Structure formats: structure tokens, C-alpha cells
């Protein structure tokens, strides 16, 4: 008996030795597959994904498959309703990127990163409808500039996200093509608008990062409501080519992400001159070699930051938002910033009157013309007559059509229009007098509203400064009201002052760690 046992042990040792010499393990294939399947995508970052790919723990295809399973499991079953259409070519593209990595052993800057794209960015292979039934099935002839360069950097367009129809609403994300998107932190509440679909999807980890657009609020507001980092960059730093416009003179597209680093990695790819968008001439000679160099945990040290209390001094401001702002100020001071409180912009209320210029009819007609013969409708009048829109936007379309086209306002861009020059110079003068690097205020002064509530205080603080000055505005998580409703801190800087804003935002994020996942959207079993 002992002899048999001894022989059995010897045999096992020999087998184990053999496998070790051949570089295998008894269950190597299974363990590799298991490690890939077990890769956690909830809250994962671009850097973590790339590390997993480089070490053989994950493939691009497996990553895309996991996100697709999350969308199937959570989007419609929970009524989150963030996604309009899935890219049927996403898995194929992921496989191509896997093959490329096998051959080159090199990763592109965004190699294999699944991207959620707002439904108003042109995509050559997917419907682009701006939330409107009137554009259902409309396939543009090519990608928007930002989508194209992100694909070239290796990103995989995973899906198009729902939006407020034609980007009309900063308060809610409701479209005739996909219905109502909800807030993943409380499914009875709104994610704000108009980029609420991207915000909800990225917050719920349906993709790694996302693209939104911002005319007056629509990157920063949804990011604030969904505990994300949102970047509205300096006007002219990024191209608007191929984005269905609301008011082109105010429109900016940009990143929405769960971390400052991931948002900056997107910004780094999309920033720069594009001949198709003349305003990007403004960025020539003003962009650094890269933006990730400014991800500094000590970035708040020595920064002079003003506290702009114009919004929080209003009686409708939620007391819990005020408390979060005070805590944020204390945190920034602790992290090395010099606080200037209060920061006042003289005559601010007077300067910000009558700044909007309704160019929607003019701009959307130009977009429809860019589609050529494939355009489902030729102009806004035809769309209105079709009746293919949500009831809540009918008044906005009527207003846009109310003035004959030849008499509609022709406003210049933010760098040429006298009203915009005046407000920008006033803000920059006040910043210079206080020797500020940036100033802060709550992105919204009130918690996310309940679905259908358009009467309680909204608290949208994003409509005036960046959209009319062209200055950059970041929003980052600063905590929660009522336990689980996210609130954002907005940071505004100087023209092409993104490097300073990145330092401030990253240092604050790393020093406070406010971001957490919505509880209903856990890792898949």
C-alpha cells in the first residue's frame, strides 16, 4: 500500500515537472479564459484596461462583449433607457484591434476602448438622429471629426446614446425616437439634458467613456447629475464638424467620463485644428504636446481659486448643495490652494442679459444640406410639417420658424460678436485683478428633479459663463445630497487654460474621491 502511494506521488511530481518545462499549467487555458471573464468593468479606467490587455488578461473582444451584456442586462430591464442603437460592427472592430496588438505588441492611445456617442454626432456606420423620429434611419456620409480621430486612436464606437430631442432641453433627456432616459442613481429622477443618455450610460458602466455636446449646459449638467467628469473646452480647441447643431456659435463637443484622467485622455485626442471648423484656428500654437502631463496630485498647490457666489446666494439654492460647496472650498484649501472668497464679476447680471442668439433654423438647415440627397428632410419647415417630434419641443420649433429665414438673426461667433467680447473681457479682467487661476461654483444648485417635474427649482448654473465667453468649464463630483443624489463642482478657467483646470480637477478628485457607482448597476455575476 505504501509502495503504491509512493509511486503515485512520484508520478504526479513527474507530470508537474513536465508541464513546468513546457511553459504550461494543468489548466492554463481555462485560467486565462476565467481571468478575462472576471475582468471587472464597473468603474474601470483606460489605464487599467490597457494594462489587462498588455498582460494577456483581457482582449478587446472580451471587453466589448462584457459591456454589451451589461447593456442587455440593465438598460431596458431597469428602464434606464440610455442607449438608442448598438453598433453591430463593434465586435468585429474589437477583433481587428486584437489582431493588430498580436502583430505589433503596441497599443494605440485608446486601443479597444468602448465609446458611447451621443446621437447628434455623425457616424458613417450608424444612424444619427438627434433624438428625432424625423431623422430615423439617417446615415451620414462620414464621421464627425471627433468620432473619426477617436476611432483612429483605437476607440470602438459601441453605441449611440439617447438625448433631449434636437438638444432643446437642459432639464430632461426625452426624445421621440427613444423616449425618456432616467438617472442611474435614482430611476425616478432625471439625468438632466441634453446629453443625459451618455451620462447615464457612462455612469452605469455601459462603456468606458462617452461623448456629449454642450450648448449651454449639456455636458456639464448631465455629468453633475450622474457623478461624472465633464469637460466643456475652450471654444476653438475642439472641432464641431459633423455635430448636429443647436446654436453652432455656442456648441462644443467633449468628453464625459468617470475619472479626470479618462476625460483628459479623450480631450488629448480630440483637441486641435480642423480645417472643416474655422473656429479651431484659435487653438493654433496654444495646445501643449499632451494634456496627460498635467495630471498632478499636487496640482492645487499654489493655485489661486475664486469662489463665485452669484448662484448660491439665491434663496432657491438647496442648503445641502451649499454645504457641499463649503466642504469643497475647505478641501481645496487643505490641498494647497489659496482661496479668494468671494469672487465678484462687476455688473454680471447686466452683462449677461440677451446673449442667446437663436440660430437653430439656420444651423439645422445647413446640417441637413450636408447630408446631400440622402437627407430625409431638406429643412426645418419640412420637419415641422411631418409632425415627427415630441410634443414638448413643438413650441421651440415654432419659435425658430417664427421669423422668416432672410430676417433671422445673424450672430457672429464668440470671438467676433461684440456682446460676447464684452462679457468675456469683464470676466477675464476680474480674474486678473484677483490674480486667479480659476473660479468655482456648483454646477447645479439643486438636486436632480423627479421625472416629469418641470416646476420645482432647477438650479442650472451652466448657461451663462462658458457658453457666452468661450472660456473652458469642467465639472467634477463634489459629493451627494440626500445620501445618493450627485452634485458637481464647476471650475472655470482662462482661454486655453485647460492645463490649469486639469491640475485643479485631478488634485481635487484624488484628494476627495467622491465618485461612486450607482447601486443598482453592479458587476455582472
Secondary structure by P-SEA (a helix, b strand, c coil): caaaaaaaaaaaaaaaaaaaaacccccaaaaaaaaaaacccccccaaaaaaaaaaccccaaaaaaaaaaaaaacccccccccccccccaaaaaaaaaaaaaaaccccccccbbbbbbccccccccbbbbcccccccccccccccaaaaaaaaacccccbbbbcccccccccccccccccbbbbcccccccccccaaaaaaaaaacccccbbbbbcccaaaaaaaaabbbbbbcccccccccccccccccccccccccccaaaaaaaaaaaccccccccccccccccccccccccccccccccbbbbbbccccccccccaaaaaaaaaaaaaaaaabbbbcccccccccccccccccccaaaaaaaaaaaaaccccccccaaaaaaaccccccaaaaaaaaaccccccccccccccccaaaaaaaaaaaaaaaaaccccccccccccccccccccccccccccccccccccbbbbbbbcccccccbbbbbbbbbcccaaaaaaaaaaaaaaacccccccccccccc
